[in-house]
Amino acid sequence: MASEIRVDLHDVFNRSEEIDRALHDALAQARRCRARSLQIIHGKGSGQLKKRVARFLQLPKVRAVTRNVDNDSKNWGRVFLHFRWEK
């Protein structure tokens, strides 16, 4: 079991389809290896990526495996998604 998967969205910040693909691929990887958490780095910029990540976190397939979401108190350009996998 991997402890954490990390996805940095800085490189794809202005390419809508690549943002979605990066988030969905990270979730699929976390599911395959039953990671404890997913670190999503959306950056501080204009807030558009943060909104996009927030919408992703509300998807039913994401909520179904989420235990909780933590905002990084020292870096507001990053969130941690913690999983609860079925046994």
Secondary structure as UniProt FT lines:
FT   STRAND          4..8
FT   HELIX           10..12
FT   TURN            13..14
FT   HELIX           16..33
FT   STRAND          37..41
FT   HELIX           48..57
FT   HELIX           60..63
FT   TURN            64..65
FT   STRAND          66..71
FT   TURN            76..77
FT   STRAND          78..83
//
